[in-house]
Amino acid sequence: MKKLEVACFSPEDAKLALESGADRIEFCADYASGGVTPDLDEFILLRSQFPDAKIHVMIRPRDGDFVYSAYKIDLMSSQIQDFESAGADGFVFGVLHADNTVNVESCRELLSAIKNRKEREAVFHRAIDVVPNQEEAFQQLIELGFDGVLSSGGAKNAVDGSEQLTKLQNTFGQQIEIIAGGGVRANNLDAVLATGVEWIHSAAWDADEQKIRLEEMKRLVGMVKSMVGSK
């Protein structure tokens, strides 16, 4: 069964996505940066309005690269604990070394900050798309215990990376959830669905309005829901 995750950069967008039928949202802030940690109070209000919704929270203390100081790792750990206490269902984060390989130790530290790993998911975000060897990185993430990976297949967008996404799905899809994201819209969704991944990730973004476009959101939901029963 195909499922739709929507990146939401404000409580208003989150409300629209959930009411439109998104299966899960990734709650974050600052679309221009690719997403950073959102405001905790905004999340608390959102959770109170949608107590049963599936909400993952982006944990990224700043924009730019994914190489963080020890202080930033401590900050990220604290953010994870705060959002977990407030009811987050999962977390989206990633840490790399200066050579863009996975920082296994820092990732392990952040995973350990999630107190209830049985009920809280951990997704490695699109930092995976700048690593030099995705296959090696996927194996590391599986061994660390990540539940999912958000990726465009190492390309600028998921359509350009569709061949690699198909390869990753065929190789690792039974061991870790692969979420295809990066420039996914209704007009290119078929190419992304053809990769075989279960989860599709989109912002349904309107660049002019700087918010989710309702018409696009509804098209995406309709197209994904029409794939019920497909593999």
N, C-alpha and C positions, 0 to 999 in steps of 0.2 A: 504494500500500500504506500503510495506517495504522500508525503506530508510537506506542509509549507511553514517555514520559519520566517518571520518578518523582523528586520532590524528597525527598531523604533528609537527615535532620538528625542522624543518628548512624551509626556504623559498623554497628550492629545492624540499623537500618532499611535501610541500603544492602545488607547481606547478604540480608535477607529479600526485598527488591525484585528483586535480581539472580537469586536462586534461584527466584523466582516467575515469571520470564520477562520482566521489563522490558527494553525495547530499549536504554535508556540511563538513567543516573541523573544528577541534578544534586545534587552533594554540597555541603552547606552546614551551618550551625549556627543554632540559635535560631529555631524555628518562629514564635514570637510576634512577632518583628520582621519576618518575611517572608524571613528568611535573611541571614546574614552569612558572612564568610570562615571556613571550618572550620579545625580544628586540623591542621597539616601532618603531625604524627606519626601521627594517626589515618588520614589519607589514605594515607600510606606503607604502613601495615599493611594497609589495605583493598586497595591496589593489589597488594600481595604475595599476597593471598588470591584476587584476581580479576584476574590479569594480562592477560586478553583482554577484559575488560568495557569497555564504552564509558562513560567517566566524565567529565562536565563539572564544573568547580569554580566555585562562586560566589566572586567577588571583590568584597566589599563590606565596608569596614573598620569600619562602625558602622551602627546602625539609624537611622531618621529619614529625612530628605530625601536627595537625590542630588546636592547641591551640596558639593563637596569643595575643601579648601585644597590648595595646591601640595604641602604635606607629605603629605597623604593620597594624592594622586596618585602621589607617589614611593613611598609605602608599598604602594599597589596594584600598581605596576610590579614592585616587589621580590617581592610575593606571587606574581604571575604567573610570574616567573622561577623561584621556588622550587618551585611546583607543577608547572611544565613539566618541570623537572629530575627531579621525582619521578614523572613519567609521566602527568600529566593529558592527556586527549584534547582538551579545550577549556575555554573560560572564559566565564563569564556575568557581565557587568558593565554599568554605564551611568553616565554623568555628565551632569548638566544645569546650565544657568545658573540664576540666581536667579528668572528669569521662566519657568522650566520648559521652555525650549527646549534642544535638544541642544547640549552643549558639544563642538563638533567638534574643537577643538584637544586637549582632554584625552583624548577618545576616541581620537584619532589617536596620541597618546603611549602610551596603554595598548596599543593594537594593535601598536605598534612594539616593545613589550616582549616580545611573543610571538616568540621567535627563529625557530621553524619554522612559519610561517603556512601552508605547504602541507599540513602534517599536523595542525595544531592549529586547531580551530574557535573562533570568537568569536561569542557571542550577546549581543545587547542585551536586558537584562532588563526587568521591568515598570515601570521608570521611564518607559517609553514611554507608559504609561497615564495619566500626568499632564501630558503635553505638550499645548499648546493646539491644535496642528495635526498630527495623526498622519500624514497623507499627505505633508506637507512633511518631517517627521522621517524617515519611511521612505525617502524619496529621499536624504536626507543619509546615512543608515546604509548604503544600497546603495553610494553613492559612496565612503564610507569603507572599504568592503570587509568589513562584517560578514557572517557566514554565515547568521545567523538572528536572529529577534526573538521574545521571549516576551511575549505580550500577552493581555489580557482584552477587547480591543477598546475600551479606554478606560472600561469600566464596572467596577462593583464585582466582577463575576464574569463568566466567559466565556459563560454563558447569557444574561445581560442584554446582553452585548456581542456576541452572535452575529451580528446584522445588520452591525455594523461589521467584524467578523472576516471575514465573507463578502466584503464589499467590498474589504478589504485583500488577501485571498487572490486575488480576481479581478484586482486591479490590479497587485499586486506579487509574487504567488506564484511566478512564473517567474523572478524575479530574486533572491529571498531566501526562506529557509525561515521560514515563520510557524508558531509553536508556540502553540497555544491553551491558556491556563492561567488559573487563578483560580476556585477553588470547584468544580472538575470532580470529579464522583463518578459511580459507576456508574448512579445513578438519574437523572442528567441528561446522560449521555454522548451519547445519540442526538442531542440538540439541538446539541451541540458538533461532533460528527462531520458534521452537515449543513452546516457552514460550508465544508467542502471542504478544510480544512487537513490536511496529512499527519501532523503530530505533535500528540499530545495530552499535556498536562502535568498531573499530579496528585500530591498528597501522600498520598492514600489515608489521611488522618489520622484518628485516634481522639482527640478532644479530651479525653475522660475519662482515657484511658491515657497520653496524650502520646507517642504512637508510631504507627507504621503499623498499621492494622488488617488482619490477614492475610486475613480474608474479603473485605473490600473490595478488597484488592490482587488477589486471585485473580479476582474478578468483572471488574475493569477489564482485566486481562490477557486473560481469556477473550473479552470483548466486542471488544477491539481486534484480537485474533488472528483472530476470526471475520470481520473485514473484509478479510482477505487478498485481493488482486486487485481491491479497490475503488479508486476514484479520489476 
